[in-house]
Amino acid sequence: MWRSARIYSLGTLLGALLHVSHIGWTYLLTPEEYGRFANLQVLFNFVCVPITLAPYAFAIAHYHRLPKQAFAAALGSLLPINALLLATAILAIIWIPRPVLDVFGADTPRWAFAITCTAAALIGPKRMALGIAEARGRAIEASAWLEVGDGLRPVIALLAFILLGMRWESRLTGLVIAQGGSGILALFLLHRAGHLASPSIQKAPLSKTLKFILPSMGTALVYVTYDSADRLFVTHFHGLEAAGRYDLAYRIALLVQTANAVFRRSVTPLLYKACAEGKFDEVERLLHQTSRRLLRVTVPLALVIPALLGILPVVPESYQMALWVVPIVAVGASFWGVQVLWQQVLLAEGLTTIVFSITAAGAVLNLALNLLLVPRYGTLGAAAATLGCFMLMYVLVRAAAGRLLKKNAHDY
């Protein structure tokens, strides 16, 4: 585990460049321009998360459980679904009334929405490659797929910013080239390695694949809904400038989440292997130990990082108010990381419906709190809604996973 943790830590330093670069963009973009791109990334997440995290979850859960040919055929059957969802999104952008699009920010051109959706759909194979690498315990390969593309985004965006005449669209260009390009590369490499094949009903019945995938897609869609709702509520009630400041706070909080990723990705292969071997006492020990370590690292970071940014002359004055909400969002992100860790137990047993139900409960609470708090308290209310949502999910996931571990240990 610790060898993987060291590798993931080094890779995460590169991926963290993406989050650090958000602070740099505050010197190049006004809060309104920052908010416009942030809301386009919300759209990016709405499209890409359901059609990329579900294949990722399938890959990591079934790599050791299916024969190679059946596994490759099952992944291949997901690509037409990916293409269908992309076509649906593009048609919706063409025909949807302009006031609906204005939820993401007034006067954002339709082509920006279309290219964002296209880039989001292209990264599906990248997530498949990431899931396979993690299932095989190949930390270096997994880090390359997750962090390299993200680490290159600010570099590409900065070059585009210069070439495009200092426009906010350059950040969108960096997102499209880095993410879309890595997805196309993954498609080629997966096919070449025999991990991605043409759909085959005989080798991998689509019904069995969809039984796992559809609840995972629903879970991911609900997740991105509550993860993005705060920015859209802030945009609606307080404008793009407030949304830009809140998104900066969220991005700074994600620096804490990099520690979540290191712990979670390091222990996940050990958890799945122990589950497959029926060593449920070992699974529970790993979960408790890793959860404590994760919280001991991330909660102090949630308080120290915004304090340092407030002392050092790093964030422009027009964005300073964002620092007040960083600790609240960052502490919430810490508990989100722990609940995702415990969620692996449910996914390893194929209980995606339970995960979906818990995520949906968190989403309902998040939306309700946003509607109640954002109109009056603005970004502070949005941060409180996020914290409440993540705390509820942590309690529910941990309870469900704990019951399952005790049941499996007794039955085994």
N, C-alpha and C positions, 0 to 999 in steps of 0.2 A: 504493500500500500504506500509506504513512504517513498519508494522509488518513483512510483507513479505521481505522488504528490509533488515531488521535486520537479518532475518533467512538466506537469500541468501548471506549476507555479511559474516556471520560465515562459511557457507558452502564454499564460495569462498576462504576463507583463506586456507582451506584444498586443494582445487583445485589449488591454487596458488603455493603450494609446487612443483607441476610439473614444473612450469615456473622457480621457484627459483633453482630447482635441475639442470636445464640446465647450470647454472653458475658453480655449483659443478662439473659437468662432464668435464669442461674445465681443471680441474686438473688431470683427469684420462685418457682423450683421447687427442690425437693430433688433430689439426684442420682437417687433412685429415680423420681421423676416425670419427670425429664429423660430417663432411660433408657427409660421406657415410651413416650414420644412418639417417641424416636429409633428404636425398634424398629417402631413403626407406619409411620414413614417408610421403613424397610427394606421393609415390605410394599408401600407405595406404589411404591417403585422396582421391586419384583418384577413388579408389574402393568403399570406405565406404560412402563418402558424397552423391553420387546420390542415393544409396539404403538405406540410413538411414535418411537423412534430409527430403526427400520427405514423408516417413511415419510419421515423426515427425510433419511436417506441416499439413498433413492430419488429424492426431490425434487431434491437438490443434484447427483446424478449424471446424471439424465435430463432435467432441464429444457431443456437446449440440444440434446438428442439426439432428442427426440420432437416431433412436431407438437402444437400446443396442445390440440387436441381429444383426441388419443390420450393425452397426458399427464394431462389432466383426468379422462378415463375411468379411467385406471389408478389415480389417487389415489382416485377414488370407489369403486373396487372394494375398497379396503382398509377402508372404513368398516364393511361387514357383518362382516368378520373381527374388527375391533375390538369390535363389539357382541357377537359370539359369545364372544370371550375374556372379556369382562366378565361375561356371563351364567354362564359356566363358573366364574369366580372366586366369584361370589355364591353359586352352588349349593354350591360346595366349603365356603364359610364356614358355610353353614346346616347341612350334614351332617357336616362333619369332626369327629372326636372332640375334646373339650376339651383333653386333654393335648397334642395336636399344636399347637393355637393357643397353648398356654402357652410354646412355644418363643420367642414374641415377648414374653412377659411374663405372669406369672400374673395372673388376675382382670381382664384387659382385656376389656371387653364386646364381644359379637359385632357390635353395631351399629357400633362404632368401626372394626372391620375392613371391614364392608360399605361404609360411607361413604368410607373411604380408597380402596377399589378403584374406586368410582364416580368419584371425583375424578380418579384416575389415568387412567381410560379417556377422560375428557372432553378431555384435553389433546392428543390425537392431532392434530387439525387445527392446533393452535398450532405443533406441531413441523413440520407440512407448510409452514405459512406462513413459518416461520423458514428452512427449507431453500430455498424459492423466493427469499426475500429475499437470502440469502447467494449463491445461484447467480447472481442478477442483479447482484451487487456493490452492493446497497443497504444500506450499513452502518447508517444511521439506522433504517431500517425493521426490520432484523434485531435491532438492539439493543433496539428497543421491544418486540418479541415476546419476547425472552429475558429482559431485565433488569427491565422495568417490573412484570410480574406478580410476580417474585421480590422486587423491592424493596418492593412493597406488602404482602407477606405479614406481616412483623413488625408493621406498622401495624394491619392488620386483626386479627391475633392479639392484640395488646395491647388493642384496644378490646373484643374478645370476652372477654379475660381479666377485664376490669372488669365487663362486663355479665353474664357467666356465674358471677360470684361467686368469682373467683380460683381457677379450676380448670385442670388441665393440658389439658383438652379444648379450651381456647381456641386452643392452638397448632394443633390439628387443624383447627379452624374456619378459621383463617387460610389453611392449606394448601388446603382444599377450595374456599373462595370465590375466592381469587386464581388458582389453577391451573385449576379447573373453569370459572370465568367467562371467563378468557382463551381457553380452548379453544372455548367456545360462540361467542364473538365471532369467532374465526378461522374457524369453520365458515361463519358468515354472510358474512364478507368474501371468503373464497376462492370461494364459490359465486357471489357477486355479480360478482367479477372474471373469472369463467370459468375458474378454475384447478381447480375441483372439479365434476365432472359425474356423472351416473348411469353405472353400469358398462355397458360395451359390449364384447362379445366381438369385434365387427368392428373397432372402433377401437383397442382395447387388449386383446389376449388375456390372460386371467387367468394362464395358464400361464407366459407370459413375465414377467409382473409378479412372480409367486410365485417364479420362478427366482432373482430378485434378492432378494426380500423374505425368504424363509424362512431362508436362511443368515444374513441380517442380524438377524432375530429371534433365531435361535439364539445368535449372537454377543452380542447385547445381553443375553439371559437369562443366559448364562454370565458376562458382565461383572458384572451386578448380583449374581450369586451370590457371586463372590469379593470384590466390593466390600462386601457386607453380611455375609459369613460371620464376619468378625472380631468384629463386635458381638454376633452370635448366640452365638458360642463363648464370648465373655466373659460374656454373660448366663447361659449354661448353667453355666459353671464357677465364676463369681465373683459372680453376682447382678446385679440391675438397677442398683444404685448404681455398680458398676464400669463397667457398660455406659454409664451416663450420663456418667461422667468420660471414658471413651474417646471417646464421640461428640463431646464438647466439643473434645477434642484434634483429632479428624478435621475438625470444622468450622473450627477455627482454621487447620488446614493448607490448607483450601479457599481461604483468603485468598490463598495462594500460587498456587493454581490459577486465580484470576481473571487473573493475568498470562499463564498458559497460554492461556486463552480469547482474550485480546486478540491475541496473536501468531498463533494458529492461525486464527482467523476472518478476520484481515486478509489472510493469504496464501492461504487456500483458493481464492477465486475465481480468483486468478492461476494457481494450480496447475492447476485444471481447464481453464482456457482454454489454457494452454500444452500440456497433454496432448492436447487436442482438435486443436491445430494441429501436433502432432508435434514441438514444441520441447523435446525431452527433456533437452538440455544446460541449458536455462533452468530446467526443473523441478528438476534436481539442484542447480543453483546456489542456487535459492530455498530448497530444503530444508536444505542445509548452512548457509547464512547465517542462516536463521531459527532453526534448532536451536541454533546457538552463542549467538545473542542471547538466546534464551529461557532457556537454562541460566545464562547470566551474570546474568540478572535474578532468576530464581526460586530458585536454590540459596542465594545470600546472604540472600534474604528468609526462607527456611526456617530459618535460624539466628537472624536478627535479631528476627523477630516474637515467638517464644516468649521470647527473652531480655528484650525490652521488657515483655512481659506479666508476667514474673516480677519485674522491678524495680518496675514501677508497681503500685499497689494496685487492680488491675482485677478480678482473678478471686478469688472468695471462697475462704477457706482449705479448705473441704470439697472444692473442685475443683482445688487446687493441684497434686496429683500428675499431673493430666492434662498439664501443661506439659512434663513429662519426655519424653513420647513424641511431641510435636508435630514436632520436627526430623526424626525418622525418617520419619514419615508424609509430611511436606511435601517432603522430598527425593525420596521415591518418587513423589509427585504430579508433581514436575518431570519425571521421566523418563517418566511416563505421558503427559504433555502432548506430549513429543517423539515418542513412538511413535505417538500419534494423528495427529500431523502427517505422518509418513511413511506412515501407513496410508492417507492420501488417494490415494496413487499406486495402491495395490491396488484401492481402491473405484472410482477413475476408470476402471479397465479392467474393472470388474465382477467382480473376483476375490474375492467375498464368502466363498467356501468357504475360501480360504487365511486370511483374517482370522479366520474362525470357528475354524479349527484352532489358530492361534496363541493366540487368546483362551482356548480350552479348555486348552491346555498351561499357560498362566498360572494358570487356575483350579485345575487339579489340584495345582500346586505350592503355591498359596495355602492350599488346604484341608488339604494334608498338613502344611504348616508350622504352621498354626493348631492342628491336632490335636496336634502335637508340642510346641509352645511355650506355648500359652495356659494349659493346666492348671497349669504350673509358674511361668511368668513373667507371667501375666495380660496387662495392657494392653501392656506392653513386648513381649511375645511376639507379640501381634496386630499391632503396628506393624512388627515385623521381618518378619512374614509378608507384609504388604502391600508393603514395600520389595522383598523378594525376588521377588515376583510381577511387579511393574512393571519391575524390571530385566531379568528374563527376556524379557518381552514386547518391551521396547525392542530387545534384541539380535536377536530373531527377526524382528520387523517390519522393522527397518532392513536386515537381510541380504536378506530377500525383496524389498523394494522396490528395493534397490540392484541386485539381479540383473535385475529386470524393466526398470529404466531402461536398463541396458546392453544388454539384448536388444532393446528397442524402438528405441534409438538405432541399433543395428547394422542391424535390419530396415528401418528407415525410410530 
